[in-house]
Amino acid sequence: MKVTFYGHGCIGLQIDNISVLVDPFISGNSKASHINIEDIEADYILITHAHQDHILDVETIARQTNAILVSNYEIISHYEKLGLEGHPMNHGGNWTFEFGDVKYVNAVHTSSFPDGSYGGQPGGFIIKGEGKTIYIAGDTALTMDMKLIPLQYKLDLAILPIGDNFTMGIEDAILASDFIECDKILGYHYDTFGYIEIDQVLARQKFFEKGKDLMLLDIGESIEL
């Protein structure tokens, strides 16, 4: 499984030659100006919630790739009205796609489209594919629901927001890694704009002091699991 960081909350996954894109916000991110969305491959686009900084490029990329959208019922209904294909899910639900199993799990946040209309309840995803299991938390606070995850899954990687203010910060993300029993963390949702700027050196140090590995990738950089 290949994991690529496209900036902010956007993640690309390559699983068994299937391209999965999560929360595409690229064209509106000045720090990702070197990424051309016309080059992005996507057989599926997973959407955690409806805020603009997670859906900005959904329609454009879906139309150019014919990607199938996966999200909560309200978000999928919104895009189906625009003529896009989607697979609706809701919290606690699991579905087996061609690239692997996906479970839609709880997140504590809000969710509305840029025009203020209701975007359903926010969530995260647990994805199993190529013998690996990852947790993409989406925008969320620290929540006790995270303790349920290791009762069912042994995670190889957790992708957690660390920018604070709108989501968990560093200290809560460390606690979250304890809750989910995963010490290999890819941080995201940080440094895009002023409210979520962090001290990257200090963040890595705090995770290291707890015996954990915090990875902060450059935009466009990938890792292999």
N, C-alpha and C positions, 0 to 999 in steps of 0.2 A: 504494500500500500504506500503510495506516494502522497505526501501532504504538502501543499503549497500555500504560502501566506500571501494574499493579495492586498493586504492593508486593512486596517480597522477591524471589522468583524467578518471579512470575506476570506473564505478558505476554499481551496480546490483539492479534490481527492481524485486519485487515479486508482481504481480498484478493478482488477481483472479486465483491463483495457476499457473500462467504462469511466467516463468523466462525470464527476459529481461536483457541483459548485454550490457553496453555501453563502447566503446573504450578500449578493453582489452589490457592493458600493465602491465603485472604482473611478468612474468618470468624474464624480464630484469630490474626490479626495486628491487634493493638490500634492500630497506626498506619494501618490501612485500615478503621477503624470506620465511615467515611462511605461506604464502598462496599457496596451492597446486592447480595448474590449473586443475588437473585431477578431483578435487572435485567440480569444478565450474559447475553449471547447467545453461543451456542457451537454451531456445526455440527460441529466437530471439537475434541477435547481431546488435545493432545500432552503426553506425560509423560516426563520425562527419567530419573527414577528413583523409587524407592518410599518415600523418607523422608517422614514426616508433613508436614513443612513444604513439601512439593511436591504432595501428593495429598489434603490434608485435605478439600477441597470437590469432589473429582472426582465422587464418587457422587451427591451432591446436585445438582450442576449438570447432570450427564449425564442424570439422570432427569427434570429439569424441561425440558431442551432436546432430548432424544433425540440427543445428540451421539455421534459415533463416536469411540472412543478409539484413539489411536495410540501405541504404545510397544514395548518389548521383549516377547518371547514370554511371559515369566513374568508380567509385569504385566498383559498383556492376558488371559492365562489366569485370573488372579485375578479380574478384573472380569467376565469372561464367566460365571464361576460364580455371580456375583451378578445375572446376567440382563442385563448391559449389552453393547452391541455394540462390537466392537473390531477393529482391524487390527494384527496382530503384525508386528514388524520385528526385524532384528538388525543388528549393526554392519557398515557397508559397503553395506548394502542401500538401494536407491532405489525409490520408488513414485510414480507420477503420480496424484494425487488431482484432484478437480474444481477445486481452487483453485491447483494447481501441483505441482511436483516436491518431494519430501521425501527427504532422505538422512539415515540414522541413523549418526552418527559417534562416534568414541571419546571418552570422558571418563574421567579418573582420579579415582575417588571410591569410595564404597561404596553399597550399595542394599539396604535391607531394609524390610519393612512395619512399622508400629508394634508389631505383636505379635511381632516378631523373625524372622518367616518370610522366606525368600529372595525378593528382588525383582529377580533377574537382574542383569546388569551395567549400570552407568549409561551414559548417552550424551548426545549433543547432537544438534541438528538443523540441517541446511542446507536452507533453503526458497527455492525459486524461484517467483515469481509476479508478474504484472503487469509483467514486464520487470525486476524487481528480485531481488536475491539477498541473503539475510541468513543469518547464522550465530548460532544460539542455543546457547551453549556448555554450558548446564546447570551443575551443580556440578562443578568440575574443578580439578585442579592444572594448572600449566603443563606441557605435554607436547610432545615433538618431533613427535607425530602432527599437530599443528596446521600444520606446514610442508607437509603434503600438500594442504591445502585450496586454496591459490592455484595449485596445479598444474592444478586442474580448474575453479576458480570465481574470478570477480572479484566480491568482496563489495561491496555498497553500504552495509552496516551490520553490525557485530558486537556482539552482546549478551553481555557478559562479567561473571562474578562478580568482585567487587573487595573483598569484606569481610574477606578473610584468615581465619586460624584454621581454618576448615573447607574453604576453597577458596583460589584465588589471591588475593593481595593486590594492591596498586597496582603495585608494581615488576614483579611477574610478569605482571600484565595488560598492562603496557606492552610487555614482551617478547612476549607472546602476540599483540599487535597487529602487531608486526614479523613474527612467524612467519606470520600469516594475510594479511599485506600489506593491512591495512585500518586507516586512520587515523580513521575515524568510529566511535566506540565509545559504546554505551549501557551504563552500568554498572548492575548489579543484584546482589542478594544482599548487601546491606549495611544497617546501621543498624536492623535489625529487633529485635535484642536485643544485650545487652552484648558478647558475644564478637565481634561483627562490626561494631561501631561504628567509623566512620572520620571523619577530618577532611576534609570535602567540599571546602573551599577549597584545602587542600594537594593533594588528589587531582587536582583540575582543573589546578592549577598544574604539577604534575609531568607530566601529559599534554601540556599546552601547551608546556612546555619541550622536549618531544620532537617538536613540530610536529603534535600529535594533538588531536582534539576529543573530550573526555569529556563526555557528556551525563548529567546526573543529574536525572531528571524527578520532579516531585511525583506522589504516588500519585493515579491517575486522569487524569494528563496524557498527551497524545498528540502524536505527530509524524507528518508525512506524508513518505514517500519518493518 
